[in-house]
Amino acid sequence: MKRFFFLTLLLGCALLTHAQSKTKSYFPPRGEWQHRPPAALGLDSAQLQAAIKFARDNESKYPRNQELTQAIQFGKEPYSAGIGPFSERGEPTGVIIYKGYIVAEWGEPLRVDITNSVTKSFLSSVVGVAVDHGLIRSVTDTVAPYIPPIEVYNPVSTASTPGQPALLYPFAGEHNRTLTWEVMLRQTSDWEGTLWGKPDWADRPVGNDPEAWLHRKRNAPGTVYKYNDVRVNALALAATCVWRQPLPQVLKQHIMDPIGASNTWRWYGYRNAWIVLDGAPVQSVSGGGHWGGGMFISAYDMARFGLLTLHRGNWNGQQLLSEQWVKQALTPTAAEPTYGYMNWFLNTDHKLAASAPANAFIHIGNGTNFIYVDPYHELVAVVRWIDYKAMNGMIEQLLSAIK
């Protein structure tokens, strides 16, 4: 009996230790990040190297000069000229995080590069923090009551320019005043207007009839999904008004500093996107790099944000984004089942990444830059400057390394 009791006790201790090792997650402190050999965590090292080779072999075919790339991709659009900063991008780069530890990296993970529409995930997060803090009562509220008249800041001239409004009313008008925070976050608003010199219809116009762009009937909010950076920038402007401070400062205080991000990331807007806020000039940042600007960030800092979303907004016991907000961000948009809140792309019915679990999601930006988040496998992967058509293949390569 004593021997049986002793063996039972040993087994119980072993099970408890195993359970604790499974539940205790590693969160890298600021300024450091532990590496682990892939084999030590049960990964196939050779397959992981094959995945890295795949990423390098499938580098984006667009020029590394991002201003030139923008002209090639969007130059045929009306009002297509860049109005924000661009950069010369680096070589194919990536960081693979498994169970919180870095198991592989390549390229220039410290390099600060434009990340294009991954910016949208940071934007929706600062809106989420505003909801969590009660600055926005509910995402089902209409935006209009939160937004006062907005004075445009013009440092060049003190005189009014004929035909150029001194005040912006981005959520006035018959259609725009019906829009909720929810439809703005899901890109189903069909917001109409011109912001920072860019008309909404000029972004990825459908068809070849300019009259249809200008005079078409607006879709009811929530019914039609349309990826549109002008509307994203309208949301950024609204969030700036709610916070009454620049959004990069909000992001730094509530997200980036708590997750231990470096001090090298920057969030830029357009050169003409300045407003007067409480007597001071403030730049309303952009939600991506369609016309330049957006987040300029390293792969390491992108990986920290991916790890935060893997843990549903929790960083080492501190809930930076509420679980409810993350749940909403991961809920499919009715008009587009593979989209949640911007820019949380979902793997609904395995349509986005056939080889990945259905609960995986990806923060995606042009380039292609992406943060693959896989809760089932406790995996986060940052992959930069890969051909978009190779994204699913890259994910398949990575998952093949998990035994």
URWOGI-V420693 format. One line per field, one symbol per residue. burial: + if it has 24 or more other C-alpha atoms within 12 Angstrom, else -. A space follows every 10 residues. Layout:
burial->???
This chain:
burial->---------- ---------- -----+++-- --+----+-- +-+-+-+++- ++++++-+++ -+-+-++-++ +-++--+-++ +++++++-++ ++++++++++ +++++++-++ ++++++++++ ++++++++++ ++---+--+- -+++-+++-+ ++++------ -------+++ ++---+++++ ++++++++++ ++++++++++ +++++----- -------+-- ++--++++++ ++++++++++ ++++++++++ ++-+++++++ ++--++++++ +++++++--- -+++++++++ ++++++++++ ++++++++++ +++++----+ ++--++-+++ +++--+-+++ ++++++++-- -++--+++++ ++++++++++ +++++-++++ ++++++++-+ +++++++++- ++-
